[in-house]
Amino acid sequence: MRITGISTHVVGTPWRNLTYVQVHTDEGLTGVGETRMLGRTDALIGYLREAEANHISGSDPFAVEDLVRRMKYGDYGRAGEIVMSGIAVVEMACWDIKGKALGVPVWQLLGGKVTDRVKAYANGWYTTERTPEAYHKAASAVVARGYRALKIDPFGTGHFELGQEETRYSVSLIEAVRDAIGPDTELMLEMHGRFSPSTAVRIAHEMAPFRPAWLEEPVPPENLKALAKVAGKVDLPIATGERIHDRIEFRELFESQAVDIIQPDVGHIGGILETRKLAATAETHYTLIAPHNVGGSVLTAASLQVAGCTPNFKILEHFNDFADADIKKVVRGAPQVDPETGCFELSDAPGLGVELDVDAAAEFPQQQARFDLWADGWEKRQPK
């Protein structure tokens, strides 16, 4: 079997463009992959056009390691977010093809499952007015839908510092959310790399009474010593990693002992097997994995393949029940959260277990998507 070419399909919303890639073969099997770029969709498609000619066409889709190695190192220049995302969508699609050809789900090819259910947490649910009353109502709806966990960034446009008045208001939002969801629902506190170490530590102490399940990206991701400074002064678990695009770059993070949960994005870090390798390394450092997942249903399905065979997998992020829920219709077999358990059931379908509906995807053309975390009202995900 050989790859004959690829086709790209961009599904657009005002705040995110989702890029789907189909990999076609000479035996009629087609696989699909997905990633979500912020402001770099055209750059990704341009890279894939070159990579198709240089590396992808004519390759054996079963030889995933070889194709990834050539795409990552064969152009000599260091692979960054665009290249690693391009690798990821093609790599996912190759696993999809391989699973379909063999009649088994991808998790079966990666060692077999260690769980039947994968806990989900909701994101994208707080697109309302930024008030305690509105957040209480929105959080109640999340729990009513069956979720046992949710995440929120309550900090407005906070950057490095956060004044006392804004801190008190952010605390009031979290107090309202905790009241709505009760004591047993996990509450993840997202900081989006906003703060200086001292500010992050101060806010973490303010938030501690509401028992956050983790403190996510408290400082910008480039300075691991700053992250270690925060980790050494708070008792909450630290989560980070969505903006690290090569598993090799996690080495210093593990060595620092500053993180409890890593959050690689399967669509940015080179795909399914790269994520599984990283998870194995994390396991040797007694660290959990909870992938960043702001994509659509194909990226969710790919992340679930990793979840199914990974002993130290904690939980999977899910946007698509709340933000842009209509885009779920572009994928047949889209994973769904069971409202009775708050979990995804692991699928036994071959490959990724999903199919892209190209006609449905065409109903959501690419947009000039914008997501600015420093702008007023960013949480509504309705850029002007």
Backbone hydrogen bonds in HBPLUS format (Angstrom, degrees):
<---DONOR---> <-ACCEPTOR-->    atom                        ^
c    i                          cat <-CA-CA->   ^        H-A-AA   ^      H-
h    n   atom  resd res      DA  || num        DHA   H-A  angle D-A-AA Bond
n    s   type  num  typ     dist DA aas  dist angle  dist       angle   num
A0026-ASP N   A0002-ARG O   2.97 MM  24  5.76 147.8  2.07 157.6 167.4     1
A0003-ILE N   A0059-SER O   2.80 MM  56  5.40 152.4  1.87 153.6 163.1     2
A0058-GLY N   A0003-ILE O   2.72 MM  55  5.05 171.6  1.72 148.4 150.2     3
A0004-THR N   A0024-HIS O   2.86 MM  20  5.65 154.0  1.93 128.9 137.6     4
A0024-HIS N   A0005-GLY O   2.90 MM  19  5.50 175.0  1.91 167.1 167.7     5
A0007-SER N   A0022-GLN O   2.91 MM  15  5.20 148.3  2.01 143.2 152.3     6
A0022-GLN N   A0007-SER O   2.83 MM  15  5.20 166.7  1.84 158.3 162.4     7
A0009-HIS N   A0020-TYR O   2.82 MM  11  5.08 152.7  1.90 152.7 157.1     8
A0020-TYR N   A0009-HIS O   2.78 MM  11  5.08 173.3  1.78 156.4 158.4     9
A0011-VAL N   A0018-LEU O   2.79 MM   7  5.04 164.8  1.81 154.4 157.1    10
A0018-LEU N   A0011-VAL O   2.79 MM   7  5.04 172.0  1.79 153.5 154.3    11
A0012-GLY N   A0364-PHE O   2.80 MM 352  5.26 162.1  1.83 125.6 131.4    12
A0013-THR N   A0016-ARG O   2.92 MM   3  5.34 135.3  2.12 144.1 158.0    13
A0370-ARG N   A0014-PRO O   3.03 MM 356  6.54 154.1  2.09 143.7 144.9    14
A0019-THR N   A0035-THR O   2.85 MM  16  5.43 161.0  1.89 165.5 170.2    15
A0035-THR N   A0019-THR O   3.01 MM  16  5.43 147.6  2.12 144.8 155.0    16
A0021-VAL N   A0033-GLY O   2.95 MM  12  5.23 161.0  1.98 137.4 142.5    17
A0033-GLY N   A0021-VAL O   2.89 MM  12  5.23 146.7  2.00 144.2 154.9    18
A0023-VAL N   A0031-GLY O   2.85 MM   8  5.18 156.6  1.91 139.9 147.9    19
A0031-GLY N   A0023-VAL O   2.98 MM   8  5.18 156.9  2.03 144.9 150.6    20
A0028-GLY N   A0025-THR O   3.26 MM   3  5.54 161.2  2.30 111.6 112.5    21
A0044-LEU N   A0040-ARG O   2.99 MM   4  6.28 153.5  2.06 150.2 157.3    22
A0045-ILE N   A0041-THR O   3.01 MM   4  6.33 163.1  2.04 155.7 159.4    23
A0046-GLY N   A0042-ASP O   2.92 MM   4  6.10 154.2  1.99 144.7 152.1    24
A0047-TYR N   A0043-ALA O   2.93 MM   4  6.19 156.3  1.98 147.3 153.4    25
A0048-LEU N   A0044-LEU O   2.91 MM   4  6.19 163.1  1.94 154.7 159.3    26
A0049-ARG N   A0045-ILE O   3.04 MM   4  6.24 146.5  2.15 143.0 151.3    27
A0050-GLU N   A0046-GLY O   3.32 MM   4  6.68 154.5  2.39 145.4 150.7    28
A0050-GLU N   A0047-TYR O   3.08 MM   3  5.30 117.4  2.49 100.3 114.7    29
A0051-ALA N   A0047-TYR O   2.81 MM   4  6.09 165.1  1.84 157.5 162.7    30
A0052-GLU N   A0048-LEU O   2.81 MM   4  5.83 146.5  1.93 143.2 150.8    31
A0054-ASN N   A0050-GLU O   2.95 MM   4  6.17 161.3  1.99 152.3 158.5    32
A0055-HIS N   A0051-ALA O   2.75 MM   4  5.31 160.9  1.78 143.8 148.0    33
A0056-ILE N   A0051-ALA O   2.98 MM   5  6.17 160.5  2.02 146.6 151.2    34
A0057-SER N   A0052-GLU O   2.98 MM   5  5.51 168.9  1.99 142.3 146.0    35
A0059-SER N   A0056-ILE O   3.01 MM   3  5.56 160.4  2.05 140.4 141.6    36
A0063-ALA N   A0060-ASP O   3.02 MM   3  5.45 145.6  2.14 112.0 121.4    37
A0067-LEU N   A0063-ALA O   3.14 MM   4  6.40 163.6  2.17 155.8 160.2    38
A0068-VAL N   A0064-VAL O   2.96 MM   4  6.14 169.0  1.97 160.0 162.8    39
A0069-ARG N   A0065-GLU O   2.97 MM   4  6.10 162.3  2.00 148.8 154.1    40
A0070-ARG N   A0066-ASP O   3.02 MM   4  6.23 159.9  2.06 148.5 153.4    41
A0071-MET N   A0067-LEU O   2.95 MM   4  6.15 162.0  1.98 152.1 157.2    42
A0072-LYS N   A0068-VAL O   2.89 MM   4  5.97 154.6  1.96 150.3 157.4    43
A0073-TYR N   A0069-ARG O   2.92 MM   4  5.89 164.1  1.94 149.7 154.2    44
A0074-GLY N   A0070-ARG O   2.70 MM   4  4.55 137.7  1.88 122.4 133.3    45
A0076-TYR N   A0073-TYR O   3.10 MM   3  5.21 162.0  2.13 111.1 116.1    46
A0077-GLY N   A0075-ASP O   2.74 MM   2  5.65 145.7  1.86 104.4  94.8    47
A0084-MET N   A0080-GLY O   2.90 MM   4  5.95 170.8  1.91 164.2 167.0    48
A0085-SER N   A0081-GLU O   2.93 MM   4  5.91 145.1  2.06 138.9 148.2    49
A0086-GLY N   A0082-ILE O   2.91 MM   4  6.14 152.3  1.99 146.2 154.2    50
A0087-ILE N   A0083-VAL O   2.83 MM   4  6.14 158.5  1.88 155.0 161.0    51
A0088-ALA N   A0084-MET O   2.98 MM   4  6.08 153.4  2.05 134.9 142.4    52
A0089-VAL N   A0085-SER O   3.11 MM   4  6.42 161.3  2.15 153.2 154.7    53
A0090-VAL N   A0086-GLY O   3.36 MM   4  6.50 162.3  2.39 147.2 151.7    54
A0091-GLU N   A0087-ILE O   2.78 MM   4  5.87 162.4  1.81 158.0 164.1    55
A0092-MET N   A0088-ALA O   2.90 MM   4  6.04 168.3  1.92 155.4 157.7    56
A0093-ALA N   A0089-VAL O   3.25 MM   4  6.30 159.0  2.30 133.9 139.7    57
A0094-CYS N   A0090-VAL O   2.94 MM   4  6.25 147.6  2.05 146.9 156.0    58
A0095-TRP N   A0091-GLU O   3.03 MM   4  6.40 156.2  2.09 152.5 158.4    59
A0096-ASP N   A0092-MET O   2.90 MM   4  6.21 150.5  1.99 147.6 156.9    60
A0097-ILE N   A0093-ALA O   2.93 MM   4  6.24 154.9  1.99 146.9 152.7    61
A0098-LYS N   A0094-CYS O   2.87 MM   4  6.11 163.7  1.90 150.6 155.3    62
A0099-GLY N   A0095-TRP O   2.88 MM   4  6.04 163.7  1.91 151.3 154.9    63
A0100-LYS N   A0096-ASP O   3.01 MM   4  6.19 158.4  2.05 146.2 152.4    64
A0101-ALA N   A0097-ILE O   2.86 MM   4  6.05 162.9  1.89 155.9 160.6    65
A0102-LEU N   A0098-LYS O   3.09 MM   4  6.26 148.2  2.20 143.6 151.5    66
A0103-GLY N   A0099-GLY O   2.74 MM   4  5.70 116.3  2.15 137.5 154.1    67
A0104-VAL N   A0099-GLY O   2.94 MM   5  5.00 147.4  2.04 140.3 144.7    68
A0103-GLY N   A0100-LYS O   3.27 MM   3  4.93 142.2  2.42  90.8 101.6    69
A0351-GLY N   A0104-VAL O   2.92 MM 247  6.21 158.6  1.97 133.9 126.7    70
A0108-GLN N   A0105-PRO O   3.06 MM   3  5.53 139.5  2.22 108.9 119.5    71
A0106-VAL N   A0351-GLY O   3.16 MM 245  5.13 150.8  2.25 133.0 127.7    72
A0109-LEU N   A0106-VAL O   2.83 MM   3  5.19 131.8  2.07 108.8 122.2    73
A0110-LEU N   A0107-TRP O   3.26 MM   3  5.09 146.7  2.37  93.6 103.3    74
A0112-GLY N   A0107-TRP O   3.03 MM   5  5.62 147.4  2.14 150.2 148.0    75
A0114-VAL N   A0308-GLY O   2.64 MM 194  5.94 152.1  1.72 163.7 167.3    76
A0346-LEU N   A0116-ASP O   2.84 MM 230  5.29 169.6  1.85 153.9 151.9    77
A0118-VAL N   A0344-PHE O   2.88 MM 226  5.08 155.8  1.94 145.7 153.2    78
A0344-PHE N   A0118-VAL O   2.77 MM 226  5.08 162.2  1.80 146.8 148.1    79
A0316-LEU N   A0119-LYS O   2.93 MM 197  6.35 154.5  1.99 149.4 157.3    80
A0120-ALA N   A0342-GLY O   3.12 MM 222  6.13 164.4  2.14 159.1 154.8    81
A0121-TYR N   A0316-LEU O   2.92 MM 195  6.14 150.0  2.01 143.8 144.5    82
A0318-HIS N   A0121-TYR O   2.90 MM 197  6.00 129.5  2.16 168.4 173.0    83
A0122-ALA N   A0149-ALA O   3.07 MM  27  6.43 159.6  2.12 133.1 130.5    84
A0151-LYS N   A0122-ALA O   2.96 MM  29  6.28 148.7  2.06 174.6 174.7    85
A0123-ASN N   A0318-HIS O   3.07 MM 195  5.98 144.7  2.20 145.8 142.2    86
A0131-THR N   A0129-GLU O   2.94 MM   2  5.70 132.7  2.17 105.5  91.5    87
A0135-TYR N   A0131-THR O   2.93 MM   4  6.11 164.9  1.96 159.4 163.9    88
A0136-HIS N   A0132-PRO O   2.87 MM   4  5.93 150.5  1.96 144.0 152.1    89
A0137-LYS N   A0133-GLU O   3.14 MM   4  6.36 161.5  2.17 145.6 149.7    90
A0138-ALA N   A0134-ALA O   2.96 MM   4  6.17 162.2  1.99 148.3 153.5    91
A0139-ALA N   A0135-TYR O   2.86 MM   4  5.89 163.1  1.89 147.9 152.5    92
A0140-SER N   A0136-HIS O   3.00 MM   4  6.12 152.2  2.07 143.4 151.2    93
A0141-ALA N   A0137-LYS O   3.15 MM   4  6.43 147.0  2.27 142.4 150.5    94
A0142-VAL N   A0138-ALA O   3.18 MM   4  6.55 142.7  2.33 141.3 151.1    95
A0142-VAL N   A0139-ALA O   3.14 MM   3  5.06 122.0  2.49  92.6 107.0    96
A0143-VAL N   A0139-ALA O   3.17 MM   4  6.53 162.1  2.20 153.7 156.3    97
A0144-ALA N   A0140-SER O   2.92 MM   4  6.11 154.3  1.98 145.4 153.6    98
A0145-ARG N   A0141-ALA O   3.08 MM   4  6.19 130.5  2.33 134.1 145.4    99
A0145-ARG N   A0142-VAL O   3.13 MM   3  5.20 134.5  2.35  95.1 107.7   100
A0146-GLY N   A0143-VAL O   2.92 MM   3  5.21 159.4  1.96 109.1 115.7   101
A0186-GLU N   A0148-ARG O   2.94 MM  38  6.32 153.6  2.01 150.5 142.9   102
A0150-LEU N   A0186-GLU O   3.01 MM  36  6.40 148.0  2.12 148.0 155.5   103
A0188-MET N   A0150-LEU O   2.86 MM  38  6.14 170.4  1.87 157.4 159.4   104
A0152-ILE N   A0188-MET O   3.12 MM  36  6.50 151.3  2.21 158.4 162.9   105
A0190-GLU N   A0152-ILE O   2.93 MM  38  5.64 173.6  1.93 140.6 140.8   106
A0158-GLY N   A0155-PHE O   2.97 MM   3  5.60 163.2  2.00 141.5 146.6   107
A0161-GLU N   A0159-HIS O   2.70 MM   2  5.50 139.8  1.85 109.2  95.5   108
A0160-PHE N   A0194-ARG O   2.61 MM  34  5.70 172.4  1.61 144.7 147.1   109
A0196-SER N   A0160-PHE O   3.15 MM  36  4.71 164.5  2.17 119.9 115.2   110
A0167-THR N   A0163-GLY O   2.76 MM   4  5.95 149.7  1.85 150.9 161.2   111
A0168-ARG N   A0164-GLN O   2.89 MM   4  6.10 162.8  1.92 149.0 152.7   112
A0169-TYR N   A0165-GLU O   3.03 MM   4  6.30 151.3  2.11 142.1 150.3   113
A0170-SER N   A0166-GLU O   2.91 MM   4  6.10 158.6  1.95 146.6 152.1   114
A0171-VAL N   A0167-THR O   2.89 MM   4  6.16 157.1  1.94 152.6 159.2   115
A0172-SER N   A0168-ARG O   2.94 MM   4  6.21 148.9  2.04 141.2 149.7   116
A0173-LEU N   A0169-TYR O   3.06 MM   4  6.42 143.7  2.20 145.1 154.4   117
A0174-ILE N   A0170-SER O   3.13 MM   4  6.49 158.6  2.18 149.0 153.9   118
A0175-GLU N   A0171-VAL O   2.83 MM   4  6.06 155.1  1.89 152.0 159.8   119
A0176-ALA N   A0172-SER O   3.06 MM   4  6.20 152.4  2.14 138.1 144.6   120
A0177-VAL N   A0173-LEU O   3.00 MM   4  6.31 153.9  2.07 145.4 152.8   121
A0178-ARG N   A0174-ILE O   2.86 MM   4  6.05 171.4  1.86 156.2 158.1   122
A0179-ASP N   A0175-GLU O   3.01 MM   4  6.15 156.1  2.07 143.4 150.2   123
A0180-ALA N   A0176-ALA O   3.04 MM   4  6.24 146.1  2.15 140.5 149.5   124
A0180-ALA N   A0177-VAL O   3.02 MM   3  5.05 118.6  2.41  95.4 111.0   125
A0181-ILE N   A0177-VAL O   2.99 MM   4  6.24 153.9  2.06 156.7 163.3   126
A0182-GLY N   A0178-ARG O   3.02 MM   4  5.83 135.6  2.22 146.4 154.4   127
A0213-ALA N   A0187-LEU O   2.79 MM  26  5.51 156.5  1.85 129.3 137.6   128
A0189-LEU N   A0214-TRP O   3.13 MM  25  6.07 164.0  2.16 156.0 157.7   129
A0216-GLU N   A0189-LEU O   2.85 MM  27  6.10 171.7  1.86 167.6 168.0   130
A0191-MET N   A0216-GLU O   2.95 MM  25  5.67 145.1  2.08 141.0 150.0   131
A0194-ARG N   A0191-MET O   3.01 MM   3  5.78 145.3  2.14 125.4 132.7   132
A0193-GLY N   A0217-GLU O   2.60 MM  24  4.78 141.1  1.74 148.4 151.9   133
A0195-PHE N   A0218-PRO O   3.33 MM  23  6.10 143.8  2.47 143.4 146.8   134
A0200-ALA N   A0196-SER O   2.94 MM   4  6.12 168.1  1.96 162.8 166.3   135
A0201-VAL N   A0197-PRO O   2.96 MM   4  6.14 159.0  2.00 152.5 157.7   136
A0202-ARG N   A0198-SER O   3.03 MM   4  6.22 162.6  2.07 146.0 150.8   137
A0203-ILE N   A0199-THR O   2.93 MM   4  6.14 166.8  1.95 157.4 160.5   138
A0204-ALA N   A0200-ALA O   2.89 MM   4  6.01 155.6  1.95 145.2 152.7   139
A0205-HIS N   A0201-VAL O   3.10 MM   4  6.37 155.2  2.16 149.6 154.8   140
A0206-GLU N   A0202-ARG O   3.13 MM   4  6.46 148.9  2.23 142.2 151.1   141
A0206-GLU N   A0203-ILE O   3.04 MM   3  4.92 114.8  2.48  92.5 108.8   142
A0207-MET N   A0203-ILE O   2.91 MM   4  6.16 145.4  2.03 150.8 160.5   143
A0208-ALA N   A0204-ALA O   2.99 MM   4  6.01 122.7  2.33 140.7 154.5   144
A0210-PHE N   A0207-MET O   2.96 MM   3  5.77 158.6  2.00 128.9 135.2   145
A0211-ARG N   A0208-ALA O   2.99 MM   3  5.31 164.8  2.02 121.9 122.9   146
A0215-LEU N   A0237-PRO O   2.80 MM  22  6.13 151.5  1.88 157.6 166.3   147
A0239-ALA N   A0215-LEU O   2.98 MM  24  5.95 165.0  2.00 140.5 140.1   148
A0217-GLU N   A0239-ALA O   2.86 MM  22  6.22 163.7  1.89 165.8 167.2   149
A0227-LEU N   A0223-ASN O   3.38 MM   4  6.79 150.1  2.47 140.4 148.3   150
A0228-ALA N   A0224-LEU O   2.94 MM   4  6.19 155.8  2.00 145.8 152.2   151
A0229-LYS N   A0225-LYS O   2.99 MM   4  6.21 143.5  2.13 139.5 148.9   152
A0230-VAL N   A0226-ALA O   3.24 MM   4  6.60 149.9  2.33 142.8 149.2   153
A0231-ALA N   A0227-LEU O   2.92 MM   4  6.23 169.5  1.93 156.4 159.1   154
A0232-GLY N   A0228-ALA O   2.96 MM   4  6.05 146.4  2.08 143.6 151.3   155
A0233-LYS N   A0230-VAL O   2.94 MM   3  5.39 158.9  1.99 115.4 122.4   156
A0260-ASP N   A0238-ILE O   2.81 MM  22  5.28 165.7  1.83 144.9 149.9   157
A0261-ILE N   A0238-ILE O   3.05 MM  23  6.35 152.2  2.13 153.7 154.4   158
A0240-THR N   A0261-ILE O   3.17 MM  21  6.74 147.4  2.28 158.3 167.1   159
A0263-GLN N   A0240-THR O   2.86 MM  23  5.50 138.9  2.03 129.9 133.4   160
A0244-ILE N   A0241-GLY O   3.19 MM   3  5.30 158.0  2.24 115.4 113.6   161
A0249-GLU N   A0246-ASP O   2.89 MM   3  5.48 139.7  2.06 115.4 125.8   162
A0250-PHE N   A0247-ARG O   3.06 MM   3  5.35 157.0  2.11 106.7 114.1   163
A0251-ARG N   A0248-ILE O   3.14 MM   3  5.74 166.0  2.16 115.5 119.9   164
A0253-LEU N   A0250-PHE O   3.03 MM   3  5.05 115.4  2.46  96.5 113.1   165
A0254-PHE N   A0250-PHE O   2.96 MM   4  6.28 159.6  2.00 163.0 167.2   166
A0255-GLU N   A0251-ARG O   2.97 MM   4  6.24 163.3  2.00 152.1 157.3   167
A0256-SER N   A0252-GLU O   2.94 MM   4  6.05 140.7  2.09 142.3 151.5   168
A0257-GLN N   A0254-PHE O   3.11 MM   3  5.42 149.7  2.20 107.9 116.6   169
A0288-LEU N   A0260-ASP O   3.05 MM  28  6.33 158.7  2.09 159.2 152.8   170
A0262-ILE N   A0288-LEU O   2.88 MM  26  6.32 162.7  1.91 154.4 152.4   171
A0290-ALA N   A0262-ILE O   2.87 MM  28  6.19 164.8  1.90 169.4 173.7   172
A0292-HIS N   A0264-PRO O   3.09 MM  28  5.77 139.7  2.26 114.4 125.5   173
A0268-HIS N   A0265-ASP O   2.86 MM   3  5.28 165.9  1.88 118.4 123.2   174
A0269-ILE N   A0265-ASP O   2.98 MM   4  6.00 143.1  2.12 164.5 176.1   175
A0271-GLY N   A0266-VAL O   3.19 MM   5  4.96 126.5  2.49 144.9 155.7   176
A0275-THR N   A0271-GLY O   3.18 MM   4  6.28 150.2  2.28 138.1 146.2   177
A0276-ARG N   A0272-ILE O   2.93 MM   4  6.23 153.8  2.00 147.3 155.2   178
A0277-LYS N   A0273-LEU O   2.89 MM   4  6.11 155.9  1.95 149.7 155.5   179
A0278-LEU N   A0274-GLU O   3.06 MM   4  6.27 157.1  2.11 142.3 148.4   180
A0279-ALA N   A0275-THR O   2.87 MM   4  6.13 155.6  1.93 149.5 156.4   181
A0280-ALA N   A0276-ARG O   3.06 MM   4  6.31 148.3  2.16 143.0 150.6   182
A0281-THR N   A0277-LYS O   3.12 MM   4  6.50 152.1  2.20 146.5 153.6   183
A0282-ALA N   A0278-LEU O   2.85 MM   4  6.16 157.2  1.91 151.4 158.6   184
A0283-GLU N   A0279-ALA O   2.91 MM   4  6.16 146.6  2.03 142.9 151.6   185
A0284-THR N   A0281-THR O   3.09 MM   3  5.33 127.4  2.38 100.6 113.4   186
A0285-HIS N   A0282-ALA O   2.90 MM   3  5.14 144.2  2.03 104.1 115.6   187
A0287-THR N   A0282-ALA O   2.98 MM   5  5.00 162.0  2.01 138.3 139.8   188
A0286-TYR N   A0283-GLU O   3.08 MM   3  4.92 162.3  2.11 106.4 107.7   189
A0289-ILE N   A0312-ASN O   2.99 MM  23  6.26 148.1  2.10 155.1 157.7   190
A0314-LYS N   A0289-ILE O   2.85 MM  25  5.77 174.0  1.85 155.9 156.5   191
A0300-THR N   A0296-GLY O   3.10 MM   4  6.34 151.8  2.18 145.0 153.7   192
A0301-ALA N   A0297-SER O   2.94 MM   4  6.05 154.6  2.01 136.9 143.4   193
A0302-ALA N   A0298-VAL O   2.88 MM   4  6.18 155.0  1.94 150.7 157.7   194
A0303-SER N   A0299-LEU O   2.94 MM   4  6.13 158.5  1.98 146.3 152.0   195
A0304-LEU N   A0300-THR O   2.96 MM   4  6.20 146.5  2.07 145.3 154.7   196
A0305-GLN N   A0301-ALA O   3.18 MM   4  6.51 135.2  2.39 138.8 149.5   197
A0305-GLN N   A0302-ALA O   3.13 MM   3  5.23 131.4  2.38  96.3 109.0   198
A0307-ALA N   A0303-SER O   2.97 MM   4  6.29 158.8  2.01 145.5 152.3   199
A0308-GLY N   A0304-LEU O   2.93 MM   4  6.03 156.1  1.99 147.0 151.2   200
A0309-CYS N   A0306-VAL O   3.26 MM   3  5.75 142.5  2.41 109.8 118.5   201
A0310-THR N   A0307-ALA O   3.38 MM   3  5.34 174.6  2.39 109.1 110.6   202
A0313-PHE N   A0310-THR O   3.28 MM   3  5.52 151.4  2.36 120.2 117.7   203
A0322-PHE N   A0319-PHE O   2.97 MM   3  5.92 168.0  1.98 134.5 138.3   204
A0323-ALA N   A0319-PHE O   3.08 MM   4  5.76 147.8  2.19 157.2 159.2   205
A0327-ILE N   A0324-ASP O   3.05 MM   3  5.91 159.0  2.09 126.4 131.1   206
A0328-LYS N   A0325-ALA O   3.23 MM   3  6.00 167.9  2.24 120.0 123.7   207
A0329-LYS N   A0326-ASP O   3.20 MM   3  6.13 166.2  2.22 124.1 126.8   208
A0330-VAL N   A0327-ILE O   3.09 MM   3  5.73 171.2  2.10 120.5 123.3   209
A0331-VAL N   A0328-LYS O   3.27 MM   3  5.93 168.8  2.28 118.0 121.1   210
A0357-ASP N   A0330-VAL O   2.73 MM  27  5.09 175.7  1.73 152.3 150.8   211
A0332-ARG N   A0355-GLU O   2.73 MM  23  5.09 153.7  1.80 161.9 162.0   212
A0355-GLU N   A0332-ARG O   3.03 MM  23  5.09 151.0  2.11 140.4 146.8   213
A0338-ASP N   A0343-CYS O   2.79 MM   5  5.52 169.4  1.80 158.0 154.7   214
A0341-THR N   A0338-ASP O   3.09 MM   3  5.59 146.8  2.20 113.2 121.7   215
A0342-GLY N   A0338-ASP O   2.74 MM   4  5.49 154.4  1.80 170.3 178.0   216
A0353-GLY N   A0350-PRO O   3.15 MM   3  5.53 130.6  2.40 138.9 135.6   217
A0361-ALA N   A0357-ASP O   2.89 MM   4  6.15 154.8  1.95 153.9 162.2   218
A0362-ALA N   A0358-VAL O   3.08 MM   4  6.28 141.9  2.23 141.1 150.0   219
A0363-GLU N   A0360-ALA O   3.05 MM   3  5.43 154.9  2.11 108.0 115.8   220
A0364-PHE N   A0361-ALA O   3.03 MM   3  5.64 166.7  2.04 119.3 123.2   221
A0375-ALA N   A0372-ASP O   3.17 MM   3  5.59 168.3  2.18 119.1 120.4   222
A0378-TRP N   A0375-ALA O   3.19 MM   3  5.61 140.5  2.36 143.8 137.4   223
A0380-LYS N   A0377-GLY O   3.03 MM   3  5.72 160.7  2.07 120.3 125.9   224
A0381-ARG N   A0378-TRP O   2.95 MM   3  5.57 161.6  1.98 119.7 125.8   225
